[in-house]
Amino acid sequence: MRKLLFISLFLIGCNESEKQNSIKTYFDLSGLITQQITALNKNQPFTHKNLIIVDKKEVLQTNKIDWQKELEMFLQADLNKQSYQLSYNKQENSQIAFYTLKDGEDLPVKSLKIIFNDDKSTKYIEAFLQTKNYLYQSEKHLLMTLDKNHLTTYKIEGWQKLFIGEKKNFEVDGIIMNK
């Protein structure tokens, strides 16, 4: 009988913990990006993509993109991680959600801005990420536009530098040609 009571209390505690983890303090960027990845992987739209790494430029027109990998940096910009919960200043209204890292905090996502359409759907996302430690430094500027809740363009630009190497600039610029 005691075991049954203990197991019941444990399961109730787990359910309460899951509910607390599912509460979103900030805009649910991860949910939106995951939704886009699912739709894009299903539909495999034709995409025009420019890729620049250092001085090498490549232009692709393809419908064979691993969208999970392609949009991974946008998932990294999600602020609804347990350790981020009290680290950002919020400015929110019906047209915009703007989050900036509070003074004294040291997290990679420095800012996140989301602009909404009149119907409350997401129109534009912009994020700035920066990492700096003894071995590695990087900056990433992420941009995404959506139309009727469908990704239309995305851009990832920035640089990275290892402590023994030179700074390497990169840019990925994609235009979804059809949905």
Rosetta blueprint (number, residue, H / E / L):
1 M L
2 R H
3 K H
4 L H
5 L H
6 F H
7 I H
8 S H
9 L H
10 F H
11 L H
12 I H
13 G H
14 C H
15 N H
16 E H
17 S H
18 E H
19 K H
20 Q H
21 N H
22 S H
23 I L
24 K L
25 T L
26 Y L
27 F L
28 D L
29 L H
30 S H
31 G H
32 L H
33 I H
34 T H
35 Q H
36 Q H
37 I H
38 T H
39 A H
40 L H
41 N H
42 K H
43 N H
44 Q L
45 P L
46 F L
47 T E
48 H E
49 K E
50 N E
51 L E
52 I E
53 I E
54 V L
55 D L
56 K E
57 K E
58 E E
59 V E
60 L E
61 Q E
62 T E
63 N L
64 K L
65 I L
66 D L
67 W H
68 Q H
69 K H
70 E H
71 L L
72 E H
73 M H
74 F H
75 L H
76 Q H
77 A L
78 D L
79 L L
80 N L
81 K L
82 Q H
83 S H
84 Y H
85 Q L
86 L L
87 S L
88 Y E
89 N E
90 K E
91 Q E
92 E E
93 N L
94 S L
95 Q L
96 I E
97 A E
98 F E
99 Y E
100 T E
101 L E
102 K L
103 D L
104 G L
105 E L
106 D L
107 L L
108 P L
109 V E
110 K E
111 S E
112 L E
113 K E
114 I E
115 I E
116 F E
117 N L
118 D L
119 D L
120 K L
121 S L
122 T E
123 K E
124 Y E
125 I E
126 E E
127 A E
128 F E
129 L E
130 Q E
131 T E
132 K E
133 N L
134 Y L
135 L L
136 Y E
137 Q E
138 S E
139 E E
140 K E
141 H E
142 L E
143 L E
144 M E
145 T E
146 L E
147 D E
148 K L
149 N L
150 H E
151 L E
152 T E
153 T E
154 Y E
155 K E
156 I E
157 E E
158 G E
159 W E
160 Q E
161 K E
162 L E
163 F L
164 I L
165 G L
166 E L
167 K L
168 K E
169 N E
170 F E
171 E E
172 V E
173 D E
174 G E
175 I E
176 I E
177 M L
178 N L
179 K L
